[in-house]
Amino acid sequence: EADMEGLLANALRVGDINTRVLAMLDGAHADKLGVPEPTEVRTTATEGKAILVSGHDMVDLEHLLKQTEGTGVNVYTHGEMLPAHSYPALKKYPHLVGNYGTAWQNQKFEFAGFPGPVIVTTNCIQEPRRAYKKRLYTMNEVGVSGVQHIGSDRDFSPVIEQALSMKGFPRTVEPAGYTTVGFNHRVVLPLAAQVIEAVQQGALSRIVLIGGCDGSQWDRNYFTDVAENLPDDTLILTLGCAKNRVIHSEKLLGAKLANGLPRVLDMGQCNDSYSAVVVALELAKALDCSVNDLPLSLVLSHLEQKAAAVLLTLLNLGVKNIRLGPSLPAYVTPNVLKVLSDNYNLMPVNSENYNDDIVAIMEGK
């Protein structure tokens, strides 16, 4: 018979290691690219030649921006590259003009409609359609048969040449659309006093983290439904590609709390879940309570290995009352679920009735 307690202890050690890895990545990004800043990002087209960058690798993007400087080619981010616009070392390039599209699972339609070459720097690539396969480029560990690969020298000359040979966007779309990124823990923590005061004065009823890995299943609309139907005095933290279920909501666009804080704070990539952890720990310290005593609820969208690592990080920190969905991953067997439920009150989301979950969340359950 399996030693469930021993297995759990080993899994939690993975969570501890992941916490340290996320901290190292967070620090490395800040050291190399500067501390993220809240930044408005254009989400509509700008006239001109264009290259699209998807994936996660900020350093690859920096090399591309240097090589495209002065060429007349605009650069757009896609998917998990959206947070790039918040880093000072990247946003200083005026030809980093905006973000195009949404999350990775929509790439077959979004890449097909983009009028220039597309670079995928890390995972989250799908079998390409013929409509864009000849203008698709991969990097690092990513590779697809019949698709051009950029080597470790990061020479983007073929991409730039192809961009210059294509039409690009024929006009600038007005009025422009925008989303705001860059709410890293270094930005949010100085606002802690405002958050605490809002909680104490009753202007902020609850903080809800909605994030993780997104996918194409229909029941993932649950995360949008929860975000849009939470009371107006709730603060929503979001990150990972699942944030696309929140930041593109017209209902939440521009929404603010009574004290003027934005209702939705985009904390970054899935890697930036570290920021959410730091904010929770520091708020708990300021209020002299445990993380589980905070007016904080977590609703996590699960898909693959990164989401598993983040979940183990949270469990290692003793975080309870996590909702996970839209369906439980295969490794959460009935026996595993019982252990996680008994020890951490981890529970599946109620994708058939999100209102029941909202009621429970607002009651701190």
C-alpha positions in Angstrom: 0.0 0.0 0.0 1.3 3.5 -0.9 2.6 5.7 1.9 0.3 8.6 1.2 1.8 10.8 3.9 5.3 10.1 2.6 4.3 10.8 -1.0 2.6 14.1 0.1 5.8 15.2 1.9 7.9 14.5 -1.2 5.4 16.5 -3.3 5.5 19.4 -0.9 9.3 19.4 -1.2 8.9 19.9 -4.9 6.6 22.9 -4.0 9.4 24.3 -1.8 12.0 23.9 -4.6 9.5 25.6 -7.1 9.1 28.5 -4.7 12.8 29.1 -4.7 13.1 28.7 -8.5 10.2 31.2 -9.1 12.0 33.7 -6.7 15.2 33.3 -8.7 13.4 33.9 -12.0 11.6 36.9 -10.6 14.8 38.4 -9.4 16.6 37.6 -12.7 13.9 39.3 -14.7 14.0 42.4 -12.5 17.8 42.6 -12.5 18.1 42.3 -16.3 15.0 44.1 -17.5 14.1 46.4 -14.6 11.3 46.3 -12.1 7.9 45.9 -13.8 5.8 49.0 -13.9 2.0 49.4 -14.5 1.8 50.0 -18.2 -1.1 50.5 -20.6 -0.7 48.2 -23.6 -2.4 48.8 -26.9 -4.4 45.8 -28.1 -5.4 47.1 -31.5 -3.3 47.3 -34.7 -0.8 50.0 -35.6 -0.1 50.6 -39.3 3.1 49.1 -40.6 5.2 45.9 -41.0 4.9 43.5 -38.1 6.4 40.6 -36.2 4.5 38.6 -33.6 6.2 37.0 -30.6 4.5 34.3 -28.5 5.8 32.1 -25.7 7.5 33.2 -22.5 11.1 34.2 -23.1 11.7 37.9 -22.4 15.4 37.7 -23.4 14.6 36.4 -26.8 12.2 39.4 -27.2 14.9 41.8 -26.1 17.3 40.5 -28.8 14.6 40.8 -31.5 13.8 44.4 -30.4 17.5 45.3 -30.7 17.7 43.8 -34.2 14.5 45.4 -35.5 15.4 48.9 -34.2 15.4 51.3 -37.1 14.0 48.8 -39.6 10.5 50.1 -39.7 9.1 46.8 -38.4 6.8 46.9 -35.4 6.8 44.1 -32.8 3.7 42.7 -31.1 3.4 40.3 -28.2 1.1 37.4 -28.0 -0.2 35.2 -25.1 2.2 35.0 -22.1 4.5 37.6 -23.7 2.0 40.4 -22.8 3.8 41.2 -19.5 6.9 42.2 -21.6 5.4 45.7 -21.9 5.9 46.3 -18.2 9.7 45.9 -18.2 11.6 49.2 -18.6 14.4 47.6 -20.7 11.7 46.4 -23.2 9.1 49.1 -23.1 11.8 51.7 -24.0 11.6 50.5 -27.6 8.9 52.5 -29.4 8.4 49.8 -32.0 7.2 47.4 -29.3 3.7 48.7 -30.2 1.2 46.4 -28.6 -0.3 43.0 -27.9 -2.1 41.0 -30.5 -4.6 38.2 -29.7 -5.3 36.3 -26.5 -4.1 32.9 -25.1 -2.2 30.0 -26.7 -5.2 27.9 -27.5 -6.5 30.5 -30.0 -3.2 30.6 -32.0 -4.5 28.7 -35.0 -7.0 31.6 -35.7 -4.9 34.5 -34.4 -1.6 33.5 -36.2 -3.5 33.0 -39.4 -4.9 36.5 -39.2 -1.6 38.2 -38.4 0.0 40.0 -41.4 3.6 39.1 -40.7 5.9 36.3 -39.4 5.3 34.7 -36.0 8.0 33.6 -33.5 7.2 31.0 -30.8 9.9 31.2 -28.1 8.8 28.5 -25.7 6.1 25.8 -25.4 2.4 26.2 -26.1 2.7 25.7 -29.8 0.1 23.8 -31.8 0.4 21.9 -35.1 0.4 24.9 -37.5 -2.1 25.5 -40.2 -0.9 25.9 -43.8 -2.1 29.5 -43.7 0.9 30.5 -41.6 3.3 27.6 -41.4 5.8 29.2 -43.9 6.0 32.3 -41.8 6.3 30.6 -38.4 9.6 30.3 -36.5 10.5 28.4 -33.4 13.2 28.8 -30.8 14.9 27.0 -28.0 13.3 23.6 -27.2 10.3 24.3 -29.4 10.4 22.6 -32.8 7.8 21.5 -35.4 8.6 19.5 -38.6 8.7 21.8 -41.6 9.0 25.0 -39.5 12.1 27.2 -39.5 14.1 27.3 -36.3 16.1 30.2 -34.9 19.4 29.0 -33.4 21.1 29.8 -30.2 22.8 32.8 -31.9 19.3 34.5 -32.0 19.9 35.8 -35.5 16.4 37.1 -36.5 17.5 38.2 -40.0 15.2 35.8 -41.9 12.3 36.9 -39.8 12.9 40.6 -40.4 13.4 40.0 -44.1 10.1 38.2 -44.3 8.3 40.9 -42.3 9.6 43.6 -44.7 8.4 41.6 -47.7 4.8 41.3 -46.3 2.1 44.0 -46.2 1.7 44.3 -42.5 -1.2 46.2 -41.0 -2.7 48.6 -43.6 -4.0 51.1 -41.1 -4.0 52.0 -37.4 -7.2 51.0 -35.7 -9.0 53.8 -33.9 -10.3 54.1 -31.3 -7.5 52.1 -29.8 -8.1 49.3 -27.2 -5.9 49.0 -24.1 -5.2 46.7 -21.2 -3.0 47.4 -18.2 -0.1 45.1 -17.1 2.7 45.2 -14.6 1.3 44.7 -11.1 4.3 42.8 -9.8 4.6 42.3 -6.1 7.1 45.3 -6.0 4.3 47.5 -7.3 1.4 46.0 -5.2 3.1 45.9 -1.8 3.5 49.7 -1.6 -0.3 49.7 -2.0 -0.8 47.4 1.0 -1.7 50.2 3.3 -4.5 51.2 0.9 -5.7 47.6 0.6 -5.7 47.1 4.4 -7.5 50.4 5.0 -10.1 49.4 2.4 -10.7 46.1 4.1 -11.0 47.7 7.5 -13.4 50.3 6.3 -15.6 47.8 4.5 -14.7 49.2 1.0 -13.1 45.9 0.0 -14.9 42.7 0.9 -12.5 40.2 -0.5 -9.4 39.5 -2.7 -9.9 36.8 -5.3 -7.0 35.3 -7.3 -8.2 33.9 -10.6 -5.4 32.6 -12.7 -3.4 29.7 -14.0 -3.2 27.9 -17.3 -6.0 28.3 -19.9 -7.4 25.9 -22.4 -10.2 25.5 -25.0 -12.7 23.5 -23.1 -16.1 25.1 -23.0 -16.4 24.9 -19.2 -13.4 27.2 -18.8 -16.0 30.1 -19.2 -16.5 29.4 -15.5 -13.5 31.7 -14.7 -15.0 34.6 -16.7 -18.4 34.0 -15.1 -16.9 34.1 -11.6 -14.9 37.2 -12.3 -17.8 39.1 -13.8 -20.3 38.3 -11.1 -18.2 38.8 -8.0 -19.5 41.8 -6.0 -18.2 45.2 -7.1 -16.2 45.6 -3.9 -13.9 42.7 -4.6 -10.3 43.0 -5.8 -9.3 40.5 -8.6 -5.7 39.4 -9.0 -5.0 37.5 -12.2 -2.0 35.9 -13.9 -0.9 33.2 -16.3 -2.7 32.7 -19.6 -6.0 32.2 -17.8 -6.0 35.9 -17.2 -7.3 36.3 -20.7 -10.6 35.0 -19.2 -10.6 38.2 -17.1 -8.7 41.1 -18.8 -10.8 41.0 -22.0 -14.1 41.2 -20.1 -16.0 44.4 -21.2 -17.8 44.3 -17.9 -14.5 44.6 -15.9 -12.7 47.0 -18.3 -11.8 50.1 -16.4 -13.6 48.9 -13.2 -12.3 50.5 -10.0 -12.9 50.1 -6.2 -14.3 52.9 -4.1 -10.8 54.0 -3.1 -9.8 54.3 -6.8 -7.7 51.1 -7.1 -8.3 49.1 -10.2 -10.5 46.1 -9.6 -8.4 43.9 -11.8 -4.6 43.7 -11.3 -2.7 41.7 -13.9 0.4 40.3 -12.1 2.0 38.7 -15.2 3.0 35.3 -16.5 2.3 31.9 -14.8 5.9 32.3 -13.6 4.8 35.4 -11.8 2.6 33.4 -9.4 5.5 34.2 -7.1 4.3 37.7 -7.0 0.9 36.6 -5.7 2.6 34.4 -3.0 4.7 37.4 -1.9 1.7 39.7 -1.7 -0.3 37.2 0.3 2.6 36.5 2.8 3.3 40.2 3.3 -0.4 41.1 3.8 -0.7 38.4 6.4 2.4 39.7 8.1 1.0 43.3 8.1 -2.3 42.1 9.6 -0.6 39.8 12.0 -2.5 36.7 10.8 -2.0 33.6 8.7 -2.5 33.5 5.0 -5.6 31.5 5.5 -7.0 34.2 7.8 -6.8 36.8 5.0 -9.9 37.8 3.1 -8.4 35.9 0.1 -9.7 33.2 -2.1 -7.9 31.3 -4.9 -9.6 30.0 -8.0 -7.0 28.2 -10.2 -7.3 27.1 -13.8 -5.3 23.9 -14.3 -3.9 22.5 -17.5 -0.4 21.2 -17.4 2.9 20.8 -15.5 3.4 24.5 -14.6 0.0 24.6 -13.0 1.0 21.5 -11.0 4.2 23.2 -9.8 2.3 26.3 -8.7 -0.3 24.2 -6.9 2.4 22.4 -5.0 4.0 25.7 -4.1 0.8 26.9 -2.5 0.2 23.7 -0.7 3.8 23.8 0.7 3.0 27.2 2.1 0.0 25.8 3.8 -2.6 27.7 1.7 -6.1 26.2 2.1 -9.5 26.6 0.4 -8.2 26.5 -3.2 -10.7 25.8 -5.9 -9.2 23.9 -8.9 -10.8 23.3 -12.3 -12.6 23.3 -14.6 -12.0 19.6 -14.1 -9.5 17.9 -11.8 -6.2 16.8 -13.3 -5.7 13.1 -13.8 -3.2 12.9 -10.9 -5.8 14.0 -8.4 -7.3 10.6 -8.0 -10.2 10.1 -5.5 -7.6 9.0 -2.8 -5.4 12.0 -3.5 -8.4 14.3 -3.5 -9.4 13.0 -0.1 -5.9 13.7 1.3 -5.8 17.2 -0.2 -9.4 17.9 0.9 -8.8 16.7 4.5 -5.5 18.6 4.9 -6.1 21.7 2.8 -9.8 21.8 1.9 -8.9 21.8 -1.8 -12.0 21.4 -3.9 -13.1 21.2 -7.5 -14.8 24.2 -9.0 -18.6 24.0 -9.5 -18.6 24.7 -13.2 -22.3 23.9 -13.5 -23.3 26.6 -11.0 -20.7 29.3 -10.5 -23.0 31.3 -8.4 -22.8 28.7 -5.6 -19.0 29.1 -5.7 -19.3 32.9 -5.5 -21.5 32.7 -2.4 -19.1 30.3 -0.7 -16.1 32.5 -1.7 -17.7 35.6 -0.2 -18.3 33.6 3.0 -14.6 32.7 3.1 -15.3 29.0 2.4 
